[in-house]
Amino acid sequence: MEYIEVRLHPLTPEMKEIITSLLAETNFESFAGGEDELLAYVQAGLFSSEEVERICNPFGLKFTESLIPEQNWNTEWEKNFEPVLIAGRCYIRAPFHSPRPDYPYEIIIEPKMSFGTAHHETTSMMIGMMMEMDFKGKKVLDMGSGTGILAILARKLGAASVDAIDNDSWAYSNALENMEKNRISGVTVKMGDVDAAGSGYDILLANINRNVLIGHLPEYSKCMERGELLMSGFYEEDLPMIRQAAESNGFTFNRQVTKNRWVAAQFKK
């Protein structure tokens, strides 16, 4: 799969946050760059130059775009991939890093262009909150599963079964690969949207983005009679909108975690 890299420069820190937020609401998946620049990445087939212009024009910003072939992207991704330790208990590494059996939970992630390597705040917050929850014997849905990292952790935490669903073929293949690398059974990896989900889930995990979460919430509610919903992929200022949508679909807000303006929120039903 090929990606488009969009480069915006120069940016103030405040403007960088705003532009990142706006691009995250479209099809852009990941972001990088130094203090005064922003590098944003989107699948080539989903890129719209007009959409980026619409976002940039009010700020008088210019941008450049370049195509990143799949092989080159993966080389850079792997070169910059470092292990992550979350809450002193969950160690996420690539296959080329040394094992750390001294930590209770170790997850191996093949670093490819799939969302969910625990380097992003949303994934790390989801993992931190998951380790404070009871997964033993539970039926779990990981919606927008990316690399499958949350599904893997759910099984390691004792979940009886997990459905991991993503609508991206690259993520689907990567998740299957990561299940094998972690010797994980009991996870059904599916390529599709929320309509591929089953029912009777006890825990639902969704680390996507604000608009998709709000659009999916009616279906999330149908997927579970009672249980816990853990969501991330949105900013602090989006939480009131997320809460309103969740509560109108039968969920009750429980708590939130915030990191660099990103939020992970837990709801109960």
C-alpha positions as CSV (number, residue, x, y, z in Angstrom):
1,M,0.0,0.0,0.0
2,E,1.3,3.4,-0.9
3,Y,1.0,6.5,1.3
4,I,1.1,10.2,0.6
5,E,3.2,12.4,2.9
6,V,2.0,16.0,3.2
7,R,4.5,18.5,4.6
8,L,3.4,21.8,6.1
9,H,6.0,24.3,7.1
10,P,6.5,26.6,9.0
11,L,4.0,26.2,11.9
12,T,3.8,27.5,15.4
13,P,3.1,24.9,18.1
14,E,-0.4,26.1,18.5
15,M,-1.1,26.0,14.8
16,K,0.4,22.6,14.5
17,E,-2.0,21.2,17.1
18,I,-5.0,22.8,15.3
19,I,-4.0,21.5,11.8
20,T,-3.2,18.0,13.3
21,S,-6.7,17.9,14.8
22,L,-8.4,18.9,11.6
23,L,-6.5,16.4,9.4
24,A,-7.1,13.7,12.0
25,E,-10.8,14.2,11.3
26,T,-10.3,13.3,7.7
27,N,-8.4,10.2,6.4
28,F,-5.0,11.0,7.8
29,E,-3.6,8.2,10.0
30,S,-0.4,9.4,11.5
31,F,1.7,12.5,12.1
32,A,5.4,13.4,12.7
33,G,7.7,16.3,12.2
34,G,9.8,18.7,14.2
35,E,8.9,21.8,16.2
36,D,7.9,24.0,13.2
37,E,6.8,21.4,10.7
38,L,4.1,18.8,10.4
39,L,4.3,15.6,8.3
40,A,0.9,13.9,7.8
41,Y,0.4,10.5,6.3
42,V,-2.7,9.2,4.4
43,Q,-3.3,6.2,2.2
44,A,-2.8,7.3,-1.4
45,G,-6.2,6.2,-2.5
46,L,-7.8,8.3,0.2
47,F,-5.8,11.5,-0.4
48,S,-7.6,14.6,-1.5
49,S,-5.5,17.7,-2.3
50,E,-8.7,19.8,-2.3
51,E,-9.5,18.7,1.3
52,V,-6.0,19.6,2.5
53,E,-6.3,23.0,0.8
54,R,-9.7,23.6,2.4
55,I,-8.1,23.0,5.8
56,C,-4.9,25.1,5.1
57,N,-6.4,28.1,3.3
58,P,-7.9,29.8,6.4
59,F,-4.4,29.8,7.9
60,G,-2.6,30.9,4.8
61,L,-0.6,27.7,4.8
62,K,1.1,26.0,1.9
63,F,1.8,22.3,1.7
64,T,3.8,19.9,-0.4
65,E,2.9,16.3,-1.1
66,S,5.0,13.3,-2.0
67,L,4.3,9.6,-2.7
68,I,5.9,7.1,-0.3
69,P,6.2,3.6,-1.8
70,E,5.3,0.8,0.6
71,Q,8.8,-0.7,0.8
72,N,10.5,2.6,1.6
73,W,7.8,3.5,4.2
74,N,8.3,0.2,6.0
75,T,12.1,0.7,6.1
76,E,11.7,4.1,7.7
77,W,9.0,2.8,10.1
78,E,11.2,0.0,11.3
79,K,14.3,2.1,11.6
80,N,12.6,4.5,14.0
81,F,10.6,1.9,16.0
82,E,11.6,1.7,19.7
83,P,10.2,-0.5,22.4
84,V,7.5,1.0,24.7
85,L,6.8,0.2,28.3
86,I,3.4,1.2,29.7
87,A,2.6,1.4,33.4
88,G,5.7,-0.6,34.2
89,R,3.9,-3.8,33.2
90,C,3.3,-4.0,29.4
91,Y,6.3,-4.1,27.2
92,I,5.7,-3.6,23.4
93,R,8.5,-4.4,21.1
94,A,9.3,-5.4,17.5
95,P,10.6,-8.8,16.6
96,F,14.1,-7.5,16.2
97,H,14.2,-6.3,19.8
98,S,15.4,-8.5,22.7
99,P,12.6,-10.2,24.7
100,R,11.9,-8.9,28.2
101,P,10.2,-11.8,30.1
102,D,10.6,-9.8,33.4
103,Y,7.5,-7.8,32.5
104,P,4.0,-9.3,33.1
105,Y,2.9,-8.6,29.6
106,E,5.0,-8.6,26.5
107,I,3.6,-7.9,23.0
108,I,5.4,-8.2,19.7
109,I,4.3,-5.9,17.0
110,E,5.7,-6.0,13.5
111,P,6.1,-2.3,12.8
112,K,4.3,-1.6,9.6
113,M,1.9,1.1,8.5
114,S,-1.0,0.0,10.7
115,F,-2.3,2.2,13.6
116,G,-1.5,0.8,17.0
117,T,2.1,0.5,18.0
118,A,1.6,2.1,21.5
119,H,3.8,5.1,20.5
120,H,0.7,7.2,20.0
121,E,-0.9,8.6,23.1
122,T,-4.3,7.1,22.4
123,T,-3.0,3.5,22.2
124,S,-0.8,3.9,25.3
125,M,-3.8,5.3,27.2
126,M,-6.1,2.5,26.1
127,I,-3.5,-0.1,27.2
128,G,-3.0,1.6,30.6
129,M,-6.8,1.7,31.2
130,M,-7.2,-1.9,30.0
131,M,-4.7,-3.1,32.6
132,E,-7.0,-1.7,35.3
133,M,-10.0,-3.6,34.0
134,D,-11.2,-7.2,34.5
135,F,-11.1,-9.1,31.2
136,K,-11.2,-12.6,32.7
137,G,-13.7,-14.7,30.8
138,K,-15.1,-11.7,28.9
139,K,-16.2,-11.5,25.3
140,V,-14.4,-8.5,23.7
141,L,-14.8,-6.5,20.5
142,D,-11.8,-4.5,19.3
143,M,-13.2,-2.1,16.7
144,G,-10.7,-0.5,14.3
145,S,-8.1,-2.9,15.5
146,G,-5.1,-1.8,13.5
147,T,-2.2,-3.9,14.4
148,G,-4.3,-6.0,16.8
149,I,-2.4,-4.8,19.8
150,L,-5.4,-4.2,22.0
151,A,-6.9,-7.6,21.0
152,I,-3.7,-9.3,21.9
153,L,-3.6,-7.6,25.3
154,A,-7.2,-8.5,25.9
155,R,-6.4,-12.2,25.5
156,K,-3.3,-11.9,27.7
157,L,-5.5,-10.2,30.3
158,G,-7.8,-13.3,30.3
159,A,-10.5,-12.5,27.8
160,A,-12.4,-15.7,26.7
161,S,-12.7,-14.5,23.1
162,V,-12.0,-11.4,21.0
163,D,-13.3,-10.1,17.6
164,A,-10.7,-7.7,16.0
165,I,-12.2,-5.8,13.1
166,D,-10.7,-3.2,10.8
167,N,-11.7,-2.0,7.3
168,D,-8.2,-1.7,6.0
169,S,-6.6,-4.7,4.2
170,W,-3.1,-3.6,5.3
171,A,-4.2,-3.6,9.0
172,Y,-6.0,-6.9,8.6
173,S,-2.9,-8.7,7.2
174,N,-0.7,-7.0,9.9
175,A,-3.1,-8.1,12.7
176,L,-3.0,-11.7,11.5
177,E,0.8,-11.6,11.4
178,N,0.9,-10.2,14.9
179,M,-1.4,-12.9,16.3
180,E,1.0,-15.5,15.0
181,K,4.1,-13.7,16.3
182,N,2.5,-13.6,19.8
183,R,1.1,-17.1,19.5
184,I,-2.3,-15.8,20.3
185,S,-5.4,-17.9,19.8
186,G,-9.0,-17.0,20.6
187,V,-8.9,-13.8,18.4
188,T,-11.0,-13.7,15.3
189,V,-9.5,-11.1,12.9
190,K,-12.1,-9.7,10.4
191,M,-11.8,-7.2,7.6
192,G,-15.0,-5.0,7.6
193,D,-16.8,-2.3,9.3
194,V,-19.0,-2.2,12.4
195,D,-21.6,-4.4,10.7
196,A,-19.1,-7.2,10.9
197,A,-19.4,-7.2,14.7
198,G,-21.4,-9.8,16.6
199,S,-23.4,-9.4,19.8
200,G,-23.2,-10.1,23.5
201,Y,-19.9,-8.4,24.0
202,D,-18.8,-7.6,27.6
203,I,-16.1,-5.1,26.7
204,L,-15.9,-3.0,23.5
205,L,-12.6,-1.3,22.6
206,A,-12.6,1.5,19.9
207,N,-9.5,3.6,19.2
208,I,-10.5,5.4,16.0
209,N,-11.5,9.1,15.6
210,R,-14.3,11.4,16.8
211,N,-16.5,11.2,13.8
212,V,-16.4,7.5,13.3
213,L,-16.9,6.8,17.0
214,I,-20.0,9.0,17.1
215,G,-21.3,7.4,13.9
216,H,-20.7,3.9,15.3
217,L,-22.2,4.4,18.8
218,P,-25.7,3.2,17.9
219,E,-24.2,0.0,16.7
220,Y,-21.9,-0.3,19.7
221,S,-25.0,-0.1,21.9
222,K,-26.6,-2.9,19.9
223,C,-23.5,-5.1,20.3
224,M,-23.8,-5.3,24.1
225,E,-26.5,-5.6,26.6
226,R,-24.3,-4.5,29.5
227,G,-20.6,-4.0,30.0
228,E,-17.8,-1.5,29.4
229,L,-16.9,0.7,26.5
230,L,-13.4,2.1,26.2
231,M,-12.9,4.7,23.4
232,S,-10.0,7.0,22.3
233,G,-8.8,8.8,19.2
234,F,-10.2,12.3,20.0
235,Y,-9.2,15.5,21.8
236,E,-10.3,17.0,25.1
237,E,-12.5,19.5,23.4
238,D,-14.3,16.6,21.7
239,L,-15.2,14.8,24.9
240,P,-18.6,16.6,25.5
241,M,-19.7,15.6,22.0
242,I,-18.6,12.0,22.6
243,R,-20.3,11.9,26.0
244,Q,-23.6,13.2,24.6
245,A,-23.6,10.7,21.8
246,A,-22.7,7.8,24.2
247,E,-25.2,8.7,26.8
248,S,-28.0,9.1,24.2
249,N,-27.2,5.4,23.2
250,G,-27.5,4.0,26.7
251,F,-24.0,4.4,28.1
252,T,-23.0,6.1,31.3
253,F,-19.7,8.0,31.5
254,N,-17.3,6.6,34.1
255,R,-13.9,8.2,33.8
256,Q,-11.2,9.6,31.4
257,V,-7.5,9.8,31.0
258,T,-5.8,12.7,29.2
259,K,-2.4,12.9,27.6
260,N,-1.2,15.8,25.4
261,R,-4.8,16.8,24.8
262,W,-5.7,13.3,23.6
263,V,-8.4,11.5,25.7
264,A,-9.3,7.9,26.5
265,A,-12.8,7.6,28.0
266,Q,-14.5,4.7,29.8
267,F,-18.3,4.2,29.7
268,K,-20.5,1.6,31.2
269,K,-23.8,0.1,30.2
